[in-house]
Amino acid sequence: MAIRSPNLSASLQVYAWNPCGSGLEQFFEDLAANWKGWNGEKKWTSLEGELSLVCTTDSVGHISIEVTLFDGWNVRNVFYVDAGQLDQIVLDIKKFFTI
């Protein structure tokens, strides 16, 4: 996983597979299924805690995704997607994790 912005670049190996079925794919499938919005935050953390996502939505279909990398240090960045992009994100994640 990498976070890049004009003044910062950080990367870290992330173990995203979760045998309990609460992996990254399922997290984004839930976001896509609730594309009209939800109350509060939706959170996902990788198996070993080195990556966390916190997502919120506004009233006009924008999703805020706060990404935090942790490895004895923290790097946090927020980016935004439109609700209509979530289905493609799910497809991209499925493709990435297909062996």
C-alpha positions as CSV (number, residue, x, y, z in Angstrom):
1,M,0.0,0.0,0.0
2,A,1.3,3.5,-0.8
3,I,0.2,7.0,0.0
4,R,1.5,9.7,-2.2
5,S,0.8,13.5,-2.1
6,P,2.8,16.5,-3.2
7,N,4.8,16.6,0.0
8,L,4.7,13.0,1.2
9,S,5.3,9.5,0.0
10,A,4.9,6.4,2.3
11,S,4.5,2.7,1.5
12,L,4.0,-0.4,3.5
13,Q,3.3,-4.1,2.9
14,V,-0.2,-4.9,4.0
15,Y,-1.8,-8.2,4.8
16,A,-5.4,-7.7,3.8
17,W,-6.7,-11.3,3.6
18,N,-9.0,-12.1,6.5
19,P,-10.2,-15.7,7.0
20,C,-13.3,-14.5,8.8
21,G,-14.7,-12.9,5.6
22,S,-14.5,-9.3,6.6
23,G,-11.8,-8.4,4.0
24,L,-11.3,-5.3,1.9
25,E,-13.6,-6.7,-0.9
26,Q,-16.5,-7.1,1.5
27,F,-16.0,-3.7,3.0
28,F,-16.2,-2.0,-0.4
29,E,-19.1,-4.1,-1.5
30,D,-21.0,-2.8,1.6
31,L,-20.1,0.8,0.7
32,A,-21.4,0.2,-2.9
33,A,-24.6,-1.4,-1.6
34,N,-25.2,1.6,0.6
35,W,-24.2,4.2,-2.1
36,K,-27.1,6.5,-1.1
37,G,-25.3,7.2,2.1
38,W,-25.1,6.1,5.8
39,N,-24.9,7.6,9.2
40,G,-21.6,7.9,10.9
41,E,-18.4,6.1,9.9
42,K,-17.7,2.8,8.3
43,K,-14.3,1.4,9.3
44,W,-12.0,-1.4,8.1
45,T,-8.7,-2.5,9.5
46,S,-6.3,-4.9,8.0
47,L,-5.6,-8.2,9.7
48,E,-2.4,-6.9,11.4
49,G,-3.5,-3.3,11.9
50,E,-1.1,-1.7,9.5
51,L,-3.8,-0.2,7.3
52,S,-7.1,1.3,8.4
53,L,-9.9,3.0,6.3
54,V,-12.6,5.3,7.7
55,C,-15.3,6.2,5.3
56,T,-18.0,8.8,5.6
57,T,-20.6,10.2,3.2
58,D,-22.3,13.5,2.6
59,S,-25.7,14.3,1.3
60,V,-24.7,14.7,-2.3
61,G,-23.0,11.3,-3.0
62,H,-19.4,12.0,-2.1
63,I,-17.5,9.4,-0.1
64,S,-14.6,10.5,2.1
65,I,-11.9,7.7,2.6
66,E,-9.4,8.4,5.3
67,V,-6.4,6.0,4.8
68,T,-4.0,5.5,7.7
69,L,-0.7,3.5,7.5
70,F,0.9,2.4,10.8
71,D,4.3,0.8,11.3
72,G,5.5,2.4,14.5
73,W,4.7,5.7,12.6
74,N,1.4,7.0,11.3
75,V,0.7,8.4,7.9
76,R,-2.8,9.6,7.2
77,N,-4.4,11.0,4.0
78,V,-8.0,11.6,2.9
79,F,-9.3,11.3,-0.6
80,Y,-12.8,11.5,-2.1
81,V,-14.7,9.4,-4.6
82,D,-18.2,9.8,-6.0
83,A,-20.7,7.1,-4.9
84,G,-21.0,6.1,-8.6
85,Q,-17.3,5.0,-8.6
86,L,-17.8,2.4,-5.9
87,D,-18.9,-0.5,-8.2
88,Q,-15.8,-0.1,-10.3
89,I,-13.6,0.0,-7.1
90,V,-15.2,-3.3,-6.0
91,L,-14.4,-4.8,-9.4
92,D,-10.8,-3.6,-9.3
93,I,-10.4,-5.0,-5.8
94,K,-11.8,-8.4,-6.9
95,K,-9.4,-8.4,-9.9
96,F,-6.4,-7.5,-7.7
97,F,-7.1,-10.3,-5.2
98,T,-7.9,-13.0,-7.8
99,I,-5.1,-15.5,-7.8
